[in-house]
C-alpha cells in the first residue's frame, strides 16, 4: 500500500486513541482494553505514522484537531499533551481553532485539566451516557452519575468552559430508566453542546449476545421515537439548537470538527482504525491497535484499505450528509413529487429557498428519504 498523499490540503485532523479501562456493553468500536496504558509506545507509533505520511511536507495549519476513541483521557495529562504536540508539529492549530478531547468523567481531575489546557485543549466532550447508576452499571461504564457533575465542575474551574455531554436513549424498557429525568439532570449542568445517540445492537458486543440469548430486549421503534422526541422538546426549550440529527448546541457552540465531516471536506485520520479523506479517496488504517503499532514499528504505512469515490457514491453521500443537518438539501427540478408524501406526513419542510429540511420525526426516517432522492438523482 502506497503512502497516503493528500491532493487537497486538509483543515481537520482526527486522532484515534483506542485505550479503555473496560468495554461498554454496547461498544463495537476499535478499542484496546488496558489496565496500564502503554503511553510511550502509542506516542512512538503516532510519531512514526506522522513521519511516514507527512515527514517531508511543510507544516499545514488546521482549523480543528479532535482526539477521539476509545478514551483519549486514558493517556493522562502528560500523554494527551505529548500526542497533541506530535500532531501540531505537522498540523499546527490555527488561531481560534477548535481542539477537542473526549474524556470519561472519572479521568477529569485538576491536574489533567491543567495539562490539557496548557496543551491547547479548548473543548471537552464527556462520555456521560446516563445519570442513573443502575443504567451505567448495565452499560459497563466505569463512572457513576455524581462523577459527571464533578467532572463538569472541575473542567470549568480549570478553565475549559466549552463542554459537550453525551446521552444514550432507547435502552431496554426492562431497565426502568427515567430518560426524561436524565435529560433534566444533564440540562442542570448547562452544557454548551449535547450529543444524543440511540442504542444500537451489534452482534459482537455483550449487548448483542444478551439480545441473542433473550436476556435483553431491544426497545421497539415506537419507544425509540418517543424518547428522541421527548429529548428534542426538552433540549430545544432550554435554548439548544437541533442542528444535526444527533446533535444540539447553544448558538455559536456547534461542533466545528464534526460539522466538517458532514460538509464532506478533506481531513486527516491518525491512529488505529482512523479514516481519512482527501477529497476523492477515503482511506482507513489497520483496525487493531497491535496491527497498527506493528506496521509502524516495521517502517510500513498502517493503511489497510481505500475507496475511490464514484459519481454514484458522491451523489449518495451528498444527499445523505446534507439532509442530516439543519442546512438541508437544495431540491432539483422535478423532485417535488418525490418528497410530497414526506411533506404531507410532516417529516420534511420545503422553504421558499427550495431547501428541503427534515423535522425531528423526519430525521428518524432519514435513510429512506435519502435513498429515494439518491435513486432519483442517479437515474
N, C-alpha and C positions, 0 to 999 in steps of 0.2 A: 504494500500500500504506500503510495507516494505521500510525502509530507503535505499537510494542508496548506494551501495558499488562498488568501482572500483577495478576490478580484475587486471588491469594494471595501474600502477601509471601514471596519466595524466601529460602532459607537457604544457598544454594550458588551459586558463580559459577565458570564455566569461561571462560577466555580463550585463544583460539587464536592462537598466534604461528606464522606459516606458513614462516618462513625456514629454509632448509637450505643446507649447503655443496654437497650433491650429492643426487641422488635415488637411494634404495636400489633394488636390482634388483626388489624385490617390492612397492614402495610405490605405492599409488594414492590417497594422502591429498591433501588440498588443501595444497600447499606452493608456495613461491616460492624457486627456487634463485638465490642472490645471492652473489657474491664479496664485495661490500661491502653490508652490511645497512643499509637506509635507516631507521635507528632513529628519528630525529626525525620523519620522515614518518609512520611507523607510529604513534608516540605521539600525533601530532596527530590522526590519523584515529580512534584509540581515544578520545581526549578528546571528539571530535565525536560518536561513537556514544553514549557515556555521556550527553552533554548532550541529544542528540535524544530519547533514551528516558527518562531519569531526571532531567533537569535541574531539574524543578520539584518533585521528590519530596524528602522529608526522608531523610537517610541511614538505611539499614537494616542493622543488624549481621547478619553471616552466619557460619555455622559452618565453612565451607571455601571456599578460593579455590584454583583449580588452573590453572596455566599449562602448556598442552599444545601439541602442534604436529604437524608441523614440529619445530623445535628452539628452544625458548624461550631456551636458554642462548646462542644466537647473538646475542641483543640485547646481550650483555656485562653486566657487573655494574651499570653505571650505567643501562643501558636497562631491565633487569629491575626495578631499584628504581623507575624512573620509571613503568613500567607498573603496578606494584603500588600506587604512590601514587595514580595516577589511579583505579584500581578502588576503593581504600579511601576515596576522597573521597565516594563514593556508597554503598559497601558495606564498612564497616569490619569487620575480622575480630574476632569476639567473643573474649573472654578464653578461652584454652585451645583456640582454633580451629586448624584444620589448613591450612597454606599450602604447597602442593607446587609444585615446578618440575621439569619434565622437562629433562634435560641429556644431551648426548653426553659421553663420558668426556674427550675432548680439550679440552673447554671448561672443565673443572673445574680451576681453579688457586686459589692462596691469595687473590689479590685478588678474584676473582669470588665465592668463598665468603664472604669478609668482607662484600662488598656485599649478597649475598643475605641473609645472616644479619641484617644491620642493617635490611634492608627487611622483615623478618618471616618469611622462609622458614624453615620448621622440618621440612620433609620433602623429600627429593631422590629422584627417580626416574631411574635411569641406564639409557639405552638400550644395554645391553651386547650382547645377542643371541647372542654366542658368544665363546669364548676362543681359538678356533682361527684363526690369522692367515690361512690359506688360505680358510677359510669366510667370514671378514669381508671379504676382498678380493672374493670371488664375490658377496657381498651388496652391494658398493659402499659398505661402511661406511668412514668416514674415520678410524677408530682401529684399534689392534691390541690383542691380549689384555692386554699389560702395562699399557696405558693405563687399563684398567678398575681394575686393582689400585691404580694411582697415584691415580686419582680417588677411590676409596673412602677411601684413607688421607688424602688431602688434605681431603676433606669432614669426616671425623671430627676431624682435627686442628684444623680451623677452627671446629668447634662444631655442625655439622649431623650428628647421630647417627642420625636416623631415615631409613634407606636402603632403597630398593626397587631390585631388579635385574631386568631382563627377559632371557628366553631364548626363542629360536625353535627349534622342533623340527620333525621330519618334512621335513628337507631331502632333495633327491635323493640316492639311495644312491650314485651315482657319485662324490660328493664324498669319500666315505670318512671322514666325520666320526664321531668317537667321542663321541656325545651324552652318555653317562653320565659321561665324563671332564669334559665341560663342566659338568655339574651338580655334580660334586665340587669343581671349581675355584671355582664360584660359592659353594658352601657353606663353603669355606675362608675366604671373606670375611665370613662370619657376617651376612648381610643380615637386616633385620627383616621384609622382605616380598619376595616373588618373583612376577612375572607370567610366565606360561608360554603362549606363543602358537604354534599350529600354522601352518605355512606355507600360505598360500592363493595360488592363481594367478589374477591378474586380467589380463584380456586386454590392457589398455592400458599394461602395465608392461614393462620389459625382460624380466623372467621370463616373462611371458605370451607375448612374441614368441619367446623361446628354446623354450618348450614347443611353440608352433605350428610352429616350424621343425624340431622334433625334436632340437634340440641339448641339451635338458634334459628329464628325465622326472620327472613327479610321483611322490612316494612313494605306494605303494599303501596302502589303508586298514589292512591288517594292520601295516605298518610304522609308520603314524601311531599306532595304538593301542598298539603295543609301546613306543614311546618315551614316550608320555604316561604309561603305567602305570609304566614304569621311573622316570621323574622323580617320580611320586607316591610311590613307595616310598622313594626317597632323601630327598625333602624332608620327608615326614612323620616319617621315622625321626630326622631332625635337629630335630624339635620344632615344625615349621611346620604350622599348621592349614590344611587344604584347605577354605577357606570359600566359594569360588565357583569355577565351572568352570575358570577360567584363573588363579586367584589363591590364594596361600598366604601366611600371616603368622604370626609369633610371637604368642602371646597378648597382646592389647591393642594390636596393631600393624596391625590391618586398615585398609585404605584407607577413610577416612570419606567422602571425596568420591565415589569410585566406588560405595560402598555406598548412597549417596543415590540414584544413578541406578537401581540395582537395586530400590530401595524405591518408585520411581515418584513421588518428591516433586518439587515445583517447583524449577527452577534457572534462572539467567540464563546465556545464551550470548553471548559477545562475540568479535568478530574474524571474519575471512573464514571461511565455511563452518560457523561455530558454530551449534549448535542450542540452543534454549531451550524450556522447558516451564512453563506457568503453572498446571498442574493440569487443564486442559481442552483446551488447544490447544498443539500443537508448531509452532514456527516456526524457520526457518533463514535464515541470511544468504547473500548472494552468495558463490559458491564461490571465484572467482578473486580473488587479492589486489588486482589493479588495479581490478576492478569494485567491490569493497567500498570501497576507498580513494576512487575517483572519485565514488561515490554520496555519500559523506560530505563530500567537498570541495565538492559542489554543494548541500549542505544537506539531502539526502534521507536517509531511513532505508534502510539497506542490506538490509533483509529481502527475501528473494527468493521465499519461499513459506510457506504454513502449512497445517496439517492439523488439523481439528477431530476429536477422537477420538469415534468412535461407540461404542455399547454393545458391539458385536462387537469393536472394537479394544481396548476396555478389558478384556474377558474374555481375549482372546488375550495381551495384554501382561502381565496379572496372572498368568496361569498360567505363562507362559514365564519371567518375571522371578523368581518365587518358586522355581521348580524349579531355577534356575541357581545358587542359593545353598544353603548348608547348613541354612538355616532351614526349607526345604522348603515344601510346599503342603498345606493342610488339605483332605482329601477331602470331597466332598459325598456325601450318601446315594445309594447306587446306583452309585458309581464303583469299588467294589472289583473288580467283574468286568472293568472296563476295564484296570485295572493288574495284574490277576492274572498274565498272561503275563510281564510285566516282572519281577514278584517271582520267578517260577519261574526265569527266566533269570539272576537275581542282579543285575539292573540297578537295582532300587529296593528300599528297605526301607520298611515301614509300621510305625510305632511305636504304642505304646499310646495316644498322644495323637491318633491318626488323621492324623498328618502324613506325607506321602509325601516321601522324600528319595532323591535319586539316589546311587548308588555311583559310584566313578570310572569304571567301564565304562559305567554308565548315562548319565553326563554326555556321553559321546561319542555318545549316541543321543538327546540332549535334544530335538532338533527333532521327531522322530517322536512322542515321548511327549507333548510339549506340544500337537502337532496333534491327537492322539487325545482328550486331555482337553478341549481347546478345542471340538472338534466336539461332544463330549458335552454341554458346558455351553451351547452356542449353539443347541441344538435347541428 
